[in-house]
C-alpha cells in the first residue's frame, strides 16, 4: 500500500484509497491481522475507506472496523513529533534494524516478549501458567509451551521460588535480588547508577534523547532500552525514536513498551497489534512489553 501510494503521488493520481485484509481469519488471529494490515496504514495517514474481512459472520466485522476508525477520529491532540528529513531505512521493504546482542535480546535473536506482573501482591508459580510455563510436581520440572514469554517484569516485587531456566526477571534496581537471570531496571533519572559492565534495562522516551543522554548510551553497550510513550500518537512517536537511534549510531537493543489504561479487551487487542505490529513490520524493535489494567 505504501508503495502504491508513492507511485500514485508520482503519477498525480489523487484517487480515494480503500484498505482491506481479505479473509484475515477468525477470533484473535483475524483481528490482529486486520489491525496490523489496516490500523498501521491509518496511522500513516493512508486510507479513505476500510473493510474488515473475517472468516466469521458479517455482523462481527463491523465492530472491529469501527474500533480501528474511531481510534483515529477520537484522539484529543498530541505532543509534537520532530520531522524526519532523511529516513534511514526503506519503508517499502522489511529489513531489521541492526542492534548489538545483550543476553538474549537484539542482534540475530528473535524479538522477545516481556510479561508485566508488577501489580500482583504476591507472585506464585501458577501465575506463570497463562504465559507458557507449567510446573510438573511429579517430574519436578517446568514444562514450557511454544508461546512462553521470555522475561517477567516484577517491579518492586520479588520471586521466592525457582524460576524456569530460560526465563529472565527484570526488577526495579533498588530492589534487585542477587539471583541468576535477574536484571536491574532503571528510570532515566537513575542512568548514572547503571553498572556499564552488567546487563541492565533503562526506560527511555523520544524526548529523553538529548545529547548528554546519547553520550551516556554510547558507553553503555550492555543496556537494553525500554521505549515508552505517553503520546496519543504513540506509533509514529516511537518510530521517530528508532530513526533518531539509527541516525546517532546507537546499537543498544530496544524493547517497545506500550501501556493501555481504561481499555477493553477488544480495544487492547487491536491497538497493541497496530502499535507494536507496525514497528515489527518495519523491522524496528527487539521485543515487546505490554502493560494494561486487564
Secondary structure, DSSP 8 states (H G I E B T S, - for coil): -HHHHHHHHHTT-----EEEETT--SHHHHHHHHIIIIIHHHHTT--SEEEE--SS-THHHHHHHHHHHHHHHS----------SS-SS-TTS--------BTTBSTTS--EEEEE-TT-SS--GGGGGGGTEEEETTTTEEEE-TT--SEEEEET----S---TT-EEEEEGGG----TTEEEEE-GGGGGG--TTS-EEEEE-GGG--HHHHHHHTT-TTEEEEE----SSHHHHHHHHHHHHHHHT----EEEEEEE-S--HHHHHHHHHHHHHHHHHTT--SEEEEEE--
